[in-house]
Amino acid sequence: MTATDNSIYISDKAKQKVVNLMTDAGVAEDPSYFLRVGVVGGGCSGLSYKMDFDNEVKPMDQIFEDKGVKIVTDLKSFLYLVNTELEFSDGLNGKGFYFNNPNASRSCGCGESFAV
């Protein structure tokens, strides 16, 4: 991945998992639905990631598309997530989504929170 245009990216593996989850949730065929990512206060390092499906764009939302997946975040979260790639692991060291965030100065052992 070459991050040159201040975006949010998704890996091939994460894209496939998002598509599968959207299908399971019954929203894959509805073009109004997208992946919402964000950052909230909390976690052992100060900030935590959040992720959900949504179909309501808010006025200050930032909208991106990578590999055919529409990704939306609020402006405040985008300041923390710029050039981040959403990835998915199904390995023995932990299964689930994780954010490969070049802006994080440190992250916790569980990988669910970070600091800048």
C-alpha positions in Angstrom: 0.0 0.0 0.0 1.3 3.4 -1.0 -0.5 6.1 1.0 -0.3 9.3 -0.9 -3.7 10.8 -0.9 -4.8 11.0 2.7 -7.4 8.3 2.7 -8.5 5.2 4.6 -7.7 1.9 3.0 -8.9 -1.7 3.4 -6.9 -4.9 2.7 -8.2 -7.7 0.4 -8.8 -10.0 3.4 -10.6 -7.3 5.4 -12.7 -6.5 2.3 -13.8 -10.1 2.0 -14.8 -10.3 5.7 -16.7 -7.0 5.5 -18.6 -8.3 2.4 -19.4 -11.5 4.3 -20.6 -9.7 7.4 -22.7 -7.3 5.3 -24.3 -10.3 3.6 -25.0 -12.0 7.0 -26.6 -8.7 8.2 -28.8 -8.6 5.1 -27.4 -5.2 3.9 -25.0 -6.3 1.2 -27.5 -5.6 -1.6 -28.5 -2.2 -0.3 -26.2 0.5 -1.8 -27.1 3.0 1.0 -25.1 0.9 3.5 -21.4 1.5 4.2 -18.7 0.7 6.7 -18.4 3.4 9.3 -15.1 3.5 11.2 -14.2 5.9 14.0 -12.1 6.6 17.1 -13.5 7.1 20.6 -11.9 7.9 23.9 -11.2 4.9 26.1 -9.1 1.7 26.1 -5.9 1.1 27.9 -3.9 3.5 25.7 -6.4 6.3 25.6 -8.2 5.9 22.2 -10.2 3.0 20.8 -11.4 2.1 17.3 -15.0 1.4 16.5 -16.5 -0.1 13.4 -20.1 -0.7 12.3 -22.4 -0.7 9.3 -24.5 2.5 8.7 -26.6 4.1 6.1 -26.8 7.7 7.3 -24.1 10.1 6.2 -23.7 13.1 8.6 -22.8 16.6 7.4 -19.1 16.5 8.4 -18.4 12.9 7.4 -15.4 12.0 5.3 -16.2 9.5 2.6 -13.7 7.1 0.9 -13.8 4.1 -1.3 -11.1 1.4 -1.5 -11.4 -1.9 -3.4 -15.2 -1.2 -3.9 -15.9 -0.7 -0.2 -17.4 2.6 0.9 -15.7 3.7 4.1 -17.1 6.7 6.1 -15.7 8.4 9.2 -16.4 11.6 11.1 -14.0 14.4 10.6 -12.5 14.2 14.2 -11.8 10.5 13.8 -10.3 11.0 10.4 -7.6 13.2 11.9 -6.5 10.0 13.8 -7.2 7.6 10.9 -5.6 9.3 7.9 -3.7 6.7 5.8 -4.8 3.9 8.1 -5.5 0.5 6.5 -8.2 -1.8 7.9 -6.9 -5.4 8.0 -8.3 -8.7 9.1 -6.4 -11.6 10.7 -7.6 -15.2 11.1 -4.3 -16.5 12.5 -3.5 -18.2 15.8 -2.3 -14.9 17.4 -5.8 -13.4 17.3 -8.7 -13.3 14.9 -10.5 -10.1 13.9 -10.2 -6.7 12.4 -7.3 -4.5 13.2 -6.2 -1.1 12.1 -2.7 -0.6 10.7 -2.4 3.0 11.8 0.8 5.0 10.9 -0.4 7.8 13.2 -0.3 5.7 16.4 2.7 6.2 18.6 1.9 3.2 20.7 -0.8 0.6 21.0 -1.8 -1.7 23.8 -1.2 -5.4 23.9 -4.7 -6.3 22.9 -4.4 -4.1 19.8 -7.8 -2.4 20.4 -6.5 0.9 21.7 -3.8 3.3 20.8 -2.2 6.7 21.5 -0.9 9.4 19.2 
